[in-house]
Structures are given as C-alpha cells and as structure tokens.
Amino acid sequence: MVHPSFQVLRNTFSREHLIDHCKNNGVKWAESNHEGVNWMRLNRSLKNHLDADGEFHTDNLDDNTATSMYHQYHQMRELHKKTMIPHLKATMAKLSQDEGGGKHPSEYLHSAFKHLEANGGHIWRSKLHHIIHLNNKINELGKRIKHIT
C-alpha cells in the first residue's frame, strides 16, 4: 500500500520542487545524470523514507498549496474509511451473531480487531496507520490554512 503522503506530495509539487523538499528533509538517493533514473531513485527513497515514518516538513506553503494538500488528504481519508469501516462493522456483527447476539455489536470492537489481525492483519494495520497519518496531516494543515474552501 502506497503511503498517503507520497501520493499527495507527487500530486502537489513539480519534480523540481519535490526534489528540493526531499533534499531539505534528508531524503537521500544516489543521484544520476540521467533524469529518469534520478527521478526513479528519488521516488523509491521517498517511499522508503515515508514508510519508515521519517519526518517530511513542507514549511512555508502558500494557502492555495496547503488547501490543495488538505483536500487531497481529506479525500484519501474518506476513501480509507469507506473501505475499512464496513469490514469492521461486518466483523463485529458476525462475532455478535456467533455468540448469540446478547451484546451490542460495538462491544465486539476489540475482538473484531483481533479477528482482522489474524485474517490479513498487515493490511488492516496499514490502513489504520494511514488513517491516523491522514488525520494528523489534515489537522496540521487545517491549523496552517487561514480559510478552508
């Protein structure tokens, strides 16, 4: 699964600006004289940097760029929620039925996470991590933007 910030950064900045931001954030790659090779290596290094929860600051953004990033993160969060929440609710309902339905399905939240962890847990862990990351970025950008349209 591609890190959400990777997609937003690629959609927001030109190659030149993204290269500058990467250098300013300590992303390192073996630079090449060939533009295509250099771009490929930068992308791989940026993905690895973000996947390792490396810091990536985009200070001094103008309001339009920050707003664009805010909206992209928001759309991604909604997509993750649409794909994750129905599975979680279905798992809670199934666990409730399996036990005879004596409790409200929401009381099976912890059990549902354990069940999902045992059945493709790395995917769910990654989705949850991405939702947390998206929420943090949305909050961070929301504070920086004077007016969100």
C-alpha atoms as a printed R data frame, in Angstrom:
    type eleno elety resid chain resno       x       y       z
1   ATOM     1    CA   MET     A     1   0.000   0.000   0.000
2   ATOM     2    CA   VAL     A     2   1.412   3.363  -1.016
3   ATOM     3    CA   HIS     A     3   1.929   5.861   1.782
4   ATOM     4    CA   PRO     A     4  -0.725   8.624   1.541
5   ATOM     5    CA   SER     A     5   1.812  11.449   1.820
6   ATOM     6    CA   PHE     A     6   3.707  10.051  -1.149
7   ATOM     7    CA   GLN     A     7   0.651  10.447  -3.358
8   ATOM     8    CA   VAL     A     8  -0.156  13.927  -2.079
9   ATOM     9    CA   LEU     A     9   3.425  15.147  -2.467
10  ATOM    10    CA   ARG     A    10   3.611  13.760  -6.018
11  ATOM    11    CA   ASN     A    11   0.286  15.394  -6.924
12  ATOM    12    CA   THR     A    12   1.113  18.741  -5.319
13  ATOM    13    CA   PHE     A    13   4.676  19.550  -6.287
14  ATOM    14    CA   SER     A    14   6.538  19.709  -9.571
15  ATOM    15    CA   ARG     A    15   9.569  17.446  -9.917
16  ATOM    16    CA   GLU     A    16  11.904  20.344  -9.189
17  ATOM    17    CA   HIS     A    17  10.030  21.379  -6.041
18  ATOM    18    CA   LEU     A    18   9.693  17.805  -4.805
19  ATOM    19    CA   ILE     A    19  13.423  17.222  -5.275
20  ATOM    20    CA   ASP     A    20  14.132  20.385  -3.245
21  ATOM    21    CA   HIS     A    21  11.700  19.312  -0.490
22  ATOM    22    CA   CYS     A    22  13.258  15.840  -0.377
23  ATOM    23    CA   LYS     A    23  16.757  17.248  -0.030
24  ATOM    24    CA   ASN     A    24  15.567  19.625   2.722
25  ATOM    25    CA   ASN     A    25  14.006  16.682   4.576
26  ATOM    26    CA   GLY     A    26  17.061  14.458   4.473
27  ATOM    27    CA   VAL     A    27  15.815  12.019   1.829
28  ATOM    28    CA   LYS     A    28  18.925  10.606   0.182
29  ATOM    29    CA   TRP     A    29  19.362   8.754  -3.092
30  ATOM    30    CA   ALA     A    30  22.216   8.006  -5.470
31  ATOM    31    CA   GLU     A    31  21.878  10.878  -7.911
32  ATOM    32    CA   SER     A    32  22.321  10.181 -11.585
33  ATOM    33    CA   ASN     A    33  22.929  12.384 -14.608
34  ATOM    34    CA   HIS     A    34  20.011  10.648 -16.301
35  ATOM    35    CA   GLU     A    35  16.819  12.477 -15.317
36  ATOM    36    CA   GLY     A    36  14.592   9.385 -15.481
37  ATOM    37    CA   VAL     A    37  16.938   7.285 -13.364
38  ATOM    38    CA   ASN     A    38  17.317  10.103 -10.856
39  ATOM    39    CA   TRP     A    39  13.525  10.505 -10.616
40  ATOM    40    CA   MET     A    40  13.026   6.752 -10.139
41  ATOM    41    CA   ARG     A    41  15.629   6.642  -7.363
42  ATOM    42    CA   LEU     A    42  14.158   9.696  -5.655
43  ATOM    43    CA   ASN     A    43  10.687   8.124  -5.683
44  ATOM    44    CA   ARG     A    44  11.955   4.877  -4.175
45  ATOM    45    CA   SER     A    45  13.899   6.752  -1.486
46  ATOM    46    CA   LEU     A    46  10.935   8.993  -0.698
47  ATOM    47    CA   LYS     A    47   8.623   5.973  -0.337
48  ATOM    48    CA   ASN     A    48  11.123   4.271   1.974
49  ATOM    49    CA   HIS     A    49  11.563   7.482   3.998
50  ATOM    50    CA   LEU     A    50   7.804   7.905   4.486
51  ATOM    51    CA   ASP     A    51   7.199   4.193   5.177
52  ATOM    52    CA   ALA     A    52   9.824   4.399   7.931
53  ATOM    53    CA   ASP     A    53   7.808   7.300   9.428
54  ATOM    54    CA   GLY     A    54  10.549   9.747   8.520
55  ATOM    55    CA   GLU     A    55   9.759  13.398   9.075
56  ATOM    56    CA   PHE     A    56   8.765  15.352   5.987
57  ATOM    57    CA   HIS     A    57   8.107  19.034   6.522
58  ATOM    58    CA   THR     A    58   6.566  21.293   3.933
59  ATOM    59    CA   ASP     A    59   7.077  24.609   5.664
60  ATOM    60    CA   ASN     A    60   6.265  27.946   4.064
61  ATOM    61    CA   LEU     A    61   3.430  26.644   1.899
62  ATOM    62    CA   ASP     A    62   1.179  29.246   0.373
63  ATOM    63    CA   ASP     A    63  -2.509  28.981   1.266
64  ATOM    64    CA   ASN     A    64  -3.518  27.545  -2.126
65  ATOM    65    CA   THR     A    65  -0.968  24.711  -1.946
66  ATOM    66    CA   ALA     A    66  -1.826  23.952   1.684
67  ATOM    67    CA   THR     A    67  -5.536  23.938   0.829
68  ATOM    68    CA   SER     A    68  -4.936  21.579  -2.096
69  ATOM    69    CA   MET     A    69  -2.984  19.211   0.142
70  ATOM    70    CA   TYR     A    70  -5.661  19.451   2.840
71  ATOM    71    CA   HIS     A    71  -8.373  18.438   0.370
72  ATOM    72    CA   GLN     A    72  -6.296  15.568  -1.033
73  ATOM    73    CA   TYR     A    73  -5.652  14.173   2.448
74  ATOM    74    CA   HIS     A    74  -9.336  14.561   3.299
75  ATOM    75    CA   GLN     A    75 -10.426  12.647   0.168
76  ATOM    76    CA   MET     A    76  -7.961   9.869   0.910
77  ATOM    77    CA   ARG     A    77  -9.188   9.574   4.487
78  ATOM    78    CA   GLU     A    78 -12.781   9.248   3.306
79  ATOM    79    CA   LEU     A    79 -11.764   6.503   0.877
80  ATOM    80    CA   HIS     A    80  -9.915   4.594   3.612
81  ATOM    81    CA   LYS     A    81 -12.903   4.963   5.926
82  ATOM    82    CA   LYS     A    82 -15.251   3.657   3.239
83  ATOM    83    CA   THR     A    83 -13.132   0.564   2.733
84  ATOM    84    CA   MET     A    84 -12.256  -0.117   6.363
85  ATOM    85    CA   ILE     A    85 -15.348   0.682   8.416
86  ATOM    86    CA   PRO     A    86 -17.779  -1.649   6.560
87  ATOM    87    CA   HIS     A    87 -15.415  -4.602   7.097
88  ATOM    88    CA   LEU     A    88 -15.031  -3.751  10.755
89  ATOM    89    CA   LYS     A    89 -18.809  -3.397  11.242
90  ATOM    90    CA   ALA     A    90 -19.458  -6.658   9.387
91  ATOM    91    CA   THR     A    91 -16.904  -8.453  11.544
92  ATOM    92    CA   MET     A    92 -18.461  -7.066  14.745
93  ATOM    93    CA   ALA     A    93 -21.933  -8.126  13.586
94  ATOM    94    CA   LYS     A    94 -20.649 -11.619  12.698
95  ATOM    95    CA   LEU     A    95 -18.984 -12.010  16.101
96  ATOM    96    CA   SER     A    96 -22.202 -10.829  17.776
97  ATOM    97    CA   GLN     A    97 -24.245 -13.414  15.863
98  ATOM    98    CA   ASP     A    98 -21.743 -16.171  16.614
99  ATOM    99    CA   GLU     A    99 -22.206 -15.522  20.351
100 ATOM   100    CA   GLY     A   100 -25.986 -15.418  20.140
101 ATOM   101    CA   GLY     A   101 -26.450 -11.662  19.823
102 ATOM   102    CA   GLY     A   102 -26.564 -10.933  23.548
103 ATOM   103    CA   LYS     A   103 -24.412  -7.805  23.274
104 ATOM   104    CA   HIS     A   104 -24.427  -4.770  21.013
105 ATOM   105    CA   PRO     A   105 -22.105  -5.303  18.022
106 ATOM   106    CA   SER     A   106 -19.946  -2.324  19.086
107 ATOM   107    CA   GLU     A   107 -18.942  -4.298  22.178
108 ATOM   108    CA   TYR     A   108 -17.046  -6.611  19.830
109 ATOM   109    CA   LEU     A   109 -14.696  -3.903  18.561
110 ATOM   110    CA   HIS     A   110 -11.630  -5.317  20.318
111 ATOM   111    CA   SER     A   111 -12.477  -8.849  19.223
112 ATOM   112    CA   ALA     A   112 -13.068  -7.640  15.671
113 ATOM   113    CA   PHE     A   113  -9.610  -6.059  15.532
114 ATOM   114    CA   LYS     A   114  -8.104  -9.304  16.827
115 ATOM   115    CA   HIS     A   115 -10.056 -11.275  14.214
116 ATOM   116    CA   LEU     A   116  -8.948  -8.958  11.408
117 ATOM   117    CA   GLU     A   117  -5.362  -9.096  12.685
118 ATOM   118    CA   ALA     A   118  -5.468 -12.897  12.372
119 ATOM   119    CA   ASN     A   119  -7.005 -12.671   8.890
120 ATOM   120    CA   GLY     A   120  -4.896 -10.261   6.852
121 ATOM   121    CA   GLY     A   121  -3.763  -8.138   9.756
122 ATOM   122    CA   HIS     A   122  -0.924  -6.406   7.945
123 ATOM   123    CA   ILE     A   123  -3.445  -4.828   5.574
124 ATOM   124    CA   TRP     A   124  -5.668  -3.614   8.410
125 ATOM   125    CA   ARG     A   125  -2.726  -2.393  10.450
126 ATOM   126    CA   SER     A   126  -1.514  -0.440   7.415
127 ATOM   127    CA   LYS     A   127  -4.961   1.036   6.769
128 ATOM   128    CA   LEU     A   128  -5.323   2.086  10.395
129 ATOM   129    CA   HIS     A   129  -1.834   3.609  10.355
130 ATOM   130    CA   HIS     A   130  -2.749   5.523   7.190
131 ATOM   131    CA   ILE     A   131  -5.985   6.841   8.680
132 ATOM   132    CA   ILE     A   132  -4.088   8.080  11.742
133 ATOM   133    CA   HIS     A   133  -1.485   9.704   9.466
134 ATOM   134    CA   LEU     A   134  -4.199  11.304   7.329
135 ATOM   135    CA   ASN     A   135  -5.947  12.684  10.423
136 ATOM   136    CA   ASN     A   136  -2.664  14.177  11.663
137 ATOM   137    CA   LYS     A   137  -1.935  15.804   8.286
138 ATOM   138    CA   ILE     A   138  -5.479  17.161   8.000
139 ATOM   139    CA   ASN     A   139  -5.258  18.676  11.484
140 ATOM   140    CA   GLU     A   140  -1.774  20.075  10.836
141 ATOM   141    CA   LEU     A   141  -2.745  21.676   7.518
142 ATOM   142    CA   GLY     A   142  -6.075  22.872   8.896
143 ATOM   143    CA   LYS     A   143  -4.222  24.916  11.511
144 ATOM   144    CA   ARG     A   144  -1.997  26.484   8.858
145 ATOM   145    CA   ILE     A   145  -4.744  27.440   6.433
146 ATOM   146    CA   LYS     A   146  -6.495  30.712   7.104
147 ATOM   147    CA   HIS     A   147  -9.641  29.769   5.271
148 ATOM   148    CA   ILE     A   148 -10.600  26.320   4.023
149 ATOM   149    CA   THR     A   149 -12.852  26.332   0.996
